[in-house]
């Protein structure tokens, strides 16, 4: 016999009554979503597990603010994205990206990425490579977030607006500027002969 579907409303009601088992059930249900978001937006010097814990702490601290007007997954996603963004902003020092740190294979992938970004092509084929993370690491937290959400995760402008709380114009402007900055970083490194 298949397991009964998870009743989120009942679980939330029990959590609000300080039911520890319900809190564990809620974490177990939402953990895959939170982990996926954290994995996409993980700051360099923060462990994935620590950031997930921070997100769940914020979730439980602010649970009374959840109004049931949107799906709990959407609300938790927004908390997760904002927590990751705040953590990225708190990391002030960024080591410079050097071509010498990359293998020949990574350098080739960077060239391909630049060609894809400049032509507007889909860059999903190269997102799994660490070189993309190195390039994205050179962007500001907001620029990295908008590139991740739109181009790597495939969210629409409206979805990014809902996840970040930014207005539509701001999402479009940040996405445009972030793409330009990413392209400029690549071409700057090429012009310096570091490729």
N, C-alpha and C positions, 0 to 999 in steps of 0.2 A: 504494500500500500504506500503510495507516494506521501511524502511529508506535506503537512498543511502549509499553505503560503504564509510568509511572515506577515504578521499583522502589526504594521508600524504604528498605527494610532493607539492600539492597546499597549504596545511596548512603551511609547512616549508617555502615556498616562501613568504607567507603573514607574517609569524613571522619575517622573515628577513627584511621585510619592516616596522617592528614595529607595526603590527596590533595586538592590545590587545586582541580582540576576538579570533583571530587565536591562540594566546599564551594560552588562557584559554582552547580552544578546544584541543590543543596539550597536555596540562597537564591532562585534563579529559581522553584523549585517553590512555596516558602512565601511569597514576597513578596506575592502578591495577598491572601492571608489577613491578613498582618501589616499591610499598607497599609489594608485595610478597618477593622481594629480601631483603628489609629492615627487614621484619619480620624474615627471616631466619638468618640474620647476625647482628641482633640488639645488639649493645653494651649495657652493663648493665645499665649504667647511662645516656643514651641518649633516649629521647622520640622518638617513631616511627615517629610521625608527624614532629618533628624537623629535623630528618635525611632525611625524604622525601623532605622537603623544601630545605635542603642543596643540595640534588641531583639535584633538578630542577633548583636551582640557578646556579650550575655548568653547567648544560645542556644549559641554555640560555647564559651563559658567553662564552661557547665554541662552540656554534652552527655554527659559521663560519668555524670551523675545520671539521665539518661533511661533508664527501665527497660523500655520496650516493653510495659508493662502497659496503657497507654492509647494511642490513636492519636497520632502525632506532632503532628497538627494541634491536638488538644486541649491537649497539653503546651505548644506554641508559643503558643496562644491565652492560656493562663494567664500565661505570661511577658509577653506583650504587654499584657494588661490590667493586670497588676501594675506594669509599667514605666510605663505611662501614668498610673496612679493615683499612683505615687511622684512622677512629674514634676508632676502637678497639686498634690500636697501641698507640693512644694518652692516653688511660686509663692505666696508669702505675701501680697503686696499685690494687692488686687483693686479696680479702679476701680468707683465706684458706677454702677449703671445708671440712666440718666436718660431720661425719656420724651421730652425735647427732642431726644435723639439719634436718635429713631425717626421714620421717615416716617409719613404718615397710613395708608398701606397696612400697615405693620408694626404700628402701634397697633391696627388692626382685627384683625389676626391674633392679637395678644396677647389681645384680648378673647375671640376664638373659642377660643383655647387655654384660657383660664381657664374658660370655659363647659364645655369638654370635660373638663378635669381635675376640675372640681367635680361633674360628672355621671357621672364614671367612664367616659366614652366614649373610643373609640380616637383617639389624637392623631396617627396616621400621616399624615393629610392635611396637616399643617402642619409636619412635621419638617424639610422642605427649606428652610424660610425662616430667614434669619439671626436673626430676632427670638427664635426658640426657643433658639438658641445663646446669645443675650444673657441670657435668663432663666436658663438652666441654668448659665451662668457665675457666677451669684450664689449657687449652692449650693456646699456643701463638696464636695471631691473624691469622698468616699464617696457622698454623696447624688446627685451628678451621675452617677456610675458606675451606681448601681442604677437610676436613671430611664432612662438610656441602654439598659442591658441588657434591662430588663423591658419598658418601654413603647415605646421607639423601635426596638430590634432584635427584640423579640418573643421573648426567651428565657424559658423557664420558670424557676420558682423553683429547681428541681433543677439546671438548666444554670448559673444564676447562682452557685449554691452551688459547683459544680465549677470554674467559671472564677475565682472569687474566693477560694475556700478558707474562706468564711464558713459557719457552720452555718445550717440552714433557718430557725430562729427569727430569727436576726440578719438574714437576707435579708428576711424578711417585715416585721420591725420597721423596718429602714432604708427599705424601699420605702414603707411607710405614712407614716413621718415625712418622707421626701423629698417625697412628693406634697403633704403638708400644708404644708411649707415653701414649695414652689413656688406653691401657691395663696395663701399668706399674703403672699409677695413681690408677687404681682400685686395683691391687694386693698389692700395698704399703699400701693402706688403710685397706685392709683385713688383711695383716700381722701385722699391728699395733693393731689388735683386735678391730677396730672401727666399725666393722660390726657385 
